[in-house]
Amino acid sequence: MTEVAIIGTAALPVGKHQSPPGSDGQVLEHEVMARLITEAVADAGLCKDDVEALVFAQCRPYTLQKYFSTFMAHYLRLPCPGVVMEVLGNGMTGGYAFDRAADEVRLGRAKVALALGINFETAISAAEHANSSMRATGDVDFHAPFGFTPISWYAMDAARYIHDHGSSREALAAVAVKNRAHAALNPIAQFRKPITLADVLGQPQIVSPLGLFEVPPRGDGAVCLVLASEAVAKATGRPYVLIRGRGYYHEGAHQISEIPNDMTAFLAPRTAGAAAYADAGVTAADMDLAEIYAPCTIVEVLASEALGLAPRGRGAQAAVDGETRLGGRIPICTSGGLQSRGHPSYVTPLYSVFELAEQLRGRAGDRQVANARLAVTSCELGNYNAALVHVLEAKS
Amino acid sequence: MSLPILSIARRRAYPPRTSQFTAPFWENLAAGALTTTACACCEKLTFPPKPICPHCWSSEVRWVGLSAKGTLYAATVIHAAPAVFRDEAPIPVCVVDLAEGLRIATRLLVIPDAPLPALDTAVEIVVLAYEDGPLFAARPVAAG
């Protein structure tokens, strides 16, 4: 089968871009997306006629233009022999777009495919948005009536992790400090002012024991990635990133397993990660950096353990000890992660791949991981009930 | 033996839907019993109750009573609540492992502003009798 490369990228700085309904001078999603598409294709050294498939992360329901993918094919006059479609899968939505676009190239249906999307939501208040998101992470009839929110499940992970592994809220909070230090070096990050551990611990509680800086902010964002066969990538004569391995696993549970298990063991990324490493013929120890979908600090800790980047029960301490910081043993979330780079949820996994594509092409500027060759990224849905993991490799 | 039934002087913020199948669960709960379904073939329990056994996919299930005793597996307090729950925040919630080997998620009844009970604390399920129907919650056994 065809090897698949990432050869071009463009991303909107994460922030508040969405216009309030009814306001003048609206920022329209398709105008933003169109500009990113042209930038990403130019970055790849290709032209419009090379594009043969479009796989979009579905837009939030707050985007008025529906059937966004087919609308965009018209807007930019992009006839495609490969698919034009949009995908949806909670926080994994952008990951599915990347995976599905890669499949079009892998299966030979398109030599060049775009994985892309735009997530605009900040004109809707957090409390109103939560009226919808509470129905996405749990059972509408047996969980939602109690008031559970998406991040409340992660907060319970934190409580259990501290209890089982002798960790602490302070240790978890070190992840937020580390991620903000990374974001300070990332021009597209939403929050870039450095913070201290005291700053994190002094924030109001959102879902105890996690405060404001340990949970994701809300943001708008958009990303376009250009994927191509390795033959096309080589012909450009530019550095590119190869998809070396891929793994996926859904544990067959939604938020909690009705059969008691170790909730913080994160079976899905453990299984998907092992599959991705095996597919790539590498091990976790070979990774130079990782970009993990982790809405809360605790999630980065648990996913890093599940992906073999830290021993079980030691992920938070690894952040305290600086192992996961730039310059450390295994830098994690050099973008600033979801807390500081930002979390426009449906496209967040595309931002993760964007960051690794920057790093693996040596374009990450002040946050560049020296000699970065291999990297791992994961995304998830629910309480990491499913995980999609990719191993990426620098090629030049 | 009936579970403790606590009257709540308000309506449920986000009431569950009931189906013809799940109606007995809510009717039993209102009467003070926590129930679910067990498979007639593989005998495994499930929660919430389901008309098909998720373990062996048999359609032969029966209603059984649960002891409503368990331990606190995880807990949090939701300070930033969805709009429909805004007037109830902060909201303590939890995951409970029932004695029968079932894991459920529910409200946690604690003294306002007091620290959450330690994990693995023994808890019991109680009925919350709202004006428009029942929900359930867990509370430390010592608080009973």
Interface residues (C-beta under 8 A of the other chain):
Chain A: S125 A126 A127 E128 A130 N131 S133 M134 G138 D139 V140 D141 F142 H143 A144 P145 F146 G147 F148 T149 S152 A155 M156 D157 A158 A159 R160 H163 P204 Q205 I206 V207 S208 P209 Q255 I256 S257 E258 I259 P260 N261 M263
Chain B: R12 A13 Y14 P15 P16 R17 T18 T22 T46 F47 P48 P54 Y73 A74 A75 T76 V77 I78 H79 A80 A81 P82 A83 V84 F85 R86 E88 A89 P90 I91 V93 C94 V95 D97 G101 L102 R103 I104 A105 T106 R107 L116 A118 L119 D120 L135 A137
